[in-house]
Amino acid sequence: MINLDLLGKTFGPYEMTYTWRDVILYNLGIGAKATDLHYVYERAKGGLKVCPSFATITTYRPLFSLLEKLNIELKTVLHGEEFIRLFEPIPSEGTILTEVKVAGIYDKAKAALVELETTSQDKAGKKLFETTMSIFCRGLGGWGGDPGPKKPVYDVPKDRPPDFTVTEKIPENQAALYRLSGDYNPLHIDPEFAQAAGLPKPILHGLCTFGFTVRALIDQVCEGNVDMLKSFGCRFSNVVYPGDTLTISGWKMEPGIYHLSVSTERGDVLSGVRAEVTKE
């Protein structure tokens, strides 16, 4: 049974100190190429850029800590939704302090939905970003609790073509590379663990797909300017396997607002994808 006593409580701060090497490793983990010098070279003209989805890796330590406190086994967990809001550019090295709040624990009958909100700042106290993570915990619902609020729906237009489309093949070793940024869930590397979870083989991290999508948006809409992204959120609707081909399409809905579709050969893998950028 989930520890419902933690609802509304805040933990931390959790400290993460990182260098340019960690930034480059993360950027490579979300598909940056050797030719993307602003992502992979510490002496790049204009400085090394931090893809804003880097904000999500500050949540790994708080997440794994809270799973234990909440009495949730890792094998029951599926990532449901992720949202980031940026306030300042993320430095290419330094220390980030993150607090996490158990914002919601909802009863979805066959599963519990746990919502965690984080706030991160630098050592000087400057607020950098916030995240919201929703995780499904299979088999832990059914206690008669609040099923939770309905979320907004962000569909893509059916009556016009996208404003951009990017297609990328996910390398076979992408999950092995991405996990080095902090998500060590064996579901993404261990074939036996994946099969025990009902999957034919290890899957790509949802937040790796998230990072691929954010990077594509910045390349296509922001001309590589990472500081233009203000928020980005999605639901994880299906798995991605290393070796799949990812197709990312975006539609401009109004100045500064984009809805995206993200799919593989088997269909949509992210849904409800919405991004806010500095108005063009």
N, C-alpha and C positions, 0 to 999 in steps of 0.2 A: 504494500500500500504506500502510495506517495505521501511524503511528510507534508501535509497541508498546513502545518504550523508555520512554514517558512513564507507563506503568501504575504506579500507586501514588504518583506524584509530586504535590506540592502547589505551587501558584503563587499569587502575590499578596503582600501584599494589594492589591486593586483598590479605589480610592477613588471614592465617589460622593457629591458634595455636592448637596443639593437644598433647595428652598424650598417654601412653601405653594403657590406657583403650579404646581410639578411635581406635588404631591399632588392638587390639583384637576384638573389635566390628566389624570392617571391615573384618578381616580375617574370623570370624564366618559368616558374611554376604555373603561371597563367598564360603561357604561350609566347612571350616576347622572344624575338629572334636576335641573332648576333648583329644584324644590321640596324636594330632599334637601339642605337647608341644611347639615347636619352633614358632608356630603361636598363641597360646592361653594362654601362661603362661609367665608372666613378669619376672620370675626368672629362665627361662629355661636355661639349660646348653648351653653356647655359645651365650646367649642373645636372646631376642625377635626379630623375623624376620618380616619384612614388605614386604608383597607380592607386587611386583613392580606395579601391577595394581592399587594400592593405589593412584598412581599419578592421576588417573582419578577423584577422589573425590575433588581434588583442583579446578576442573573446574566448579563445580556446582554453586557456588556463582557468578563467572563471567558470566556463561551462563544465569542464571535467570535475572541478571542485564541487560545484553545486549538484551535479548528478549524484555524487556520493552523499551529500547532505540531504538530498531529496529522496534518497533510497530508490534510485532508478538505475537499473542495470544497462550498461552500454548497448548490449545486444538488442534491447527493445527500441532503441532510439532511431527515428528517421527525421531528417531536417525538413521542416514544413515551409517556413518562410524566412526571409532575411530582408532587412531594411537598414540602410545607412544614411545618415545626414551629416554633411561636412560643414564645418564652421571656419576652419583655417587650413592652409596647406599642411600636409603631413611632412614633417622634417625627414631628411634622408638619413639621419641618425639621431640618437638621443634616448630618452627614457619616457615612456608613456605610463600613466597611472590610470587604472580602470576600476570603476565601481560597478557592481551589477545588482539589479533589483529583480526579485521574483515578482513580476508584474501581474501574472495571471496563471491559474491552474484550472483548466476547464475539462469537463467530463464529456467526452465524445463517444460514450457507450463502449465501443471496442478498444478505445485508446484514450489516454489522457493527452491534453495539449498544454504544454508549459511554455509560457512567454517570458523571456528574459530581456530586460532593458539594460544597456550599459552606457555609461558616460565616461569619456576619456579626456585627459588633459596632460599637458606637459608638466615638467617639474616646477615651472614658474607659475603654474595655476591657470594657464591659458587653455580654454576649452577647445578641443580639436574636432571631436566628432561624437555622435551618438549612434548606437545600433539597437535594433530590436530583432531578436531571434525567436522563432516559434519552433518547437520540437514536438513531434508525435511520439508518444511512448506506448507502443503496442501492448495490448493486454492489460493495461493499467487503468482503464476507465470502468464505468458502471457503478459508481458509488452514489449516483443520484445528484451530482453537483451541477453547477451552472455550466451550460453548454458553450457559453461565450458569445460575444457579439458577432454580427455579420460584418464582413470586411468589404470595402469598396471593390468594384469590378473594373478592371482596366483592359478593355478589349482593344484589338487592333482593327482598323477599318477594313471592311470587305469590299468596298466600292472603288478603291484606288490602289495602285501599286505602291510599294514601300519607297521611301525617300533614299534608303540605302540598303544594301544586302552584302553581307560578308560570309564567305564559306571557308571554314578551316578544318582540316583533318586533325583529330586529336592523336598525337603520337602514342605508341604503345606504352612508353615509359612515363607518361605524364603524371599519373597518380603516384608513382614511386618518387618522382621529383617534387611534386606539390606537397606531399606529406612532410617533407623536411622543414616546412614553414610552421609546423606545430600540430597538425591534426593527425595523430598517430592511430586512429581507429583502424583495427586490423581488417575491417570490411573493405578497405581500399588497397590491400596488399596481399592478404592471406587467402588463398583459394579455399582452404578448408573452412575458414571462418565465414567466407561469403556463401558457400554452399549450405552451411548450417543455418544461415539467415534466409535461405530459399532462393539464392541467386546463383546463376551458372558460373560466375567468376567475379573477381573484384571489380567494383565500380569506381568511376571517377568521383571525387569529392564534389558535392553540390556547390560548394564555395569556389571550387576551381572553375566550374562552368560559369558561375557568377562573375568571377574575375575575367574570364575570356570575354564575357559579354560587356562588362564595363570598359575593358581595353578597346574593344571594337567600337563602342559608342564614342569614346574619346578620340579615336583615330578618325572616325567618319564625320562627327558633328563638331568636335572641339578643335580639330586640326592639331591634335596632340597635346593641347593645353590641359593638363590634369586639374588645374585650379578652377576650371569652368564647371565641373560637376558639383552640384549642390545636394542632390539626393538620388537614391536608386533603391528600388525594392522589387521583389518578385516572390512567387510561390514556386516550389520545386515539385513538378508534376510527374516526372518520370526519370528513370536512371539514364546515365551516360556511361558507356564503356570506353576505355582507351581503345583507339582504333576507329571509333565512330567519326563521322563527318558532321560538324556543327554548322548550322545555317542560322545566321543572326540577321534579322530584318528590322528596320525602324521606320516609324511614321511620325512626322511632326504633327502634333495635335493643335498646338497653339505656340506662340513664341516662348521658347524655353522648356516646353513639355513634349516628351516623346514617349510613345508606347512601342514596345518591341515584341517580336515573336522569336523564340529560340527553339530549334528543333534538330533532330537527327533523322536518319533514314526511317526510324520507327515512329516518328511523330513528335509532338511538342514535348519539351523537357522542362522548360520554364514557362509559367503563365502569369498573367497579371503584371507584366513587367512595365514599370513606369520610371522614367528618369526626368529629373529637373536639372537644367543647366542654366548658366548665365544667359539671359535673353540676348539673342543675336541681334 
